[in-house]
Every structure is written in C-alpha cells, then in structure tokens.
C-alpha cells in the first residue's frame, strides 16, 4: 500500500447504559440502548463504510453495543477488545490508532465520552458542510457515529489530519 491510501475511522459511542449499583465498567445497556444500537448498525451499513477491524472497549456497555451493531453490517469485521479504550483521553486513543496495521483501511472504535467527542473534534482539521457545528451542538450522544477520513498511514494520524465526513446520532 502507498502512503496515499484513504483510511476511514468510525468513532461509535456506546449506546445508552443503565445507571445501577454495578461498577462503572460493568454497567449494561438500558432498554433504549438495546433499541438504538441496531439502528446505529443500520446507519453504518448504509454509510458505505465496510469496517476491516473493530477496536472495542472492554466495558460491558461497549461490548453489548457492538454485539447489537454487528448483525446489521454486510460483513462481520475482525474485532479486538482493548482495555485502553475505557476512560481513554484523546491522546491515549490516538496512540491506539497509531498502532493499527496499515492493512486496515476502515476502522471502527467503540468507546466512551468524553474521549470519542474530543477525539473527533481534535482529528477533524477539515469537515464537510455544517458537520463540526452539528458534532459540537449534539455533544456526541450515546449511539452517535462520526466518520473521519485520512490519507496515509495510521502512524501518521494526529491532531488536525482528518476530514470529518459524516456525523449521525439516533435522537439528534
């Protein structure tokens, strides 16, 4: 592959979780989350992005979200669960991205706020239309998806190097 390969990064925030007595990492999806996750999967399937790899937080709500998204996709991507995504800062998330193999053209990261929102905002040096305003107005709600494109390798992904190509949320 050349360094001119266009790569797509899909940032998916987990669906709505229960607020209960469980430890934060163990919180399951709420009823609304179980309804919204397949809708997010259908949006992703219709977006034209076919993920090669999914990196998913080890938190229960992220794993449950991904398990409900996957059946809606035309092809099941390889999935890796990475504990570093849980409670990660944008810098920590970028470090994870920089480790991705260049064989991967389309990557999904299933994670949490505020990291997902801050990462999308930090990476988007350019954007289509009113997407930055929509992204920031919404606050990146549960089940939201941002799609960013990059030229080059995953090692070169850094602040301002992406283009925000799409933003979707089920209730926005």
Secondary structure, DSSP 8 states (H G I E B T S, - for coil): --TT-EEEEEEEE---B--SSS-GGG--B-HHHHHHHHHHHHHHHHTT---SEEEE-SSHHHHHHHHHHHTTSSS--EEEE-GGGTT--HHHHHHHHHTS-TT-SEEEEEE-TTHHHHHHHHHEEEESTTHHHHHHHHT--TT-EEEEEEES-GGG--TT-EEEEEEE-TT-
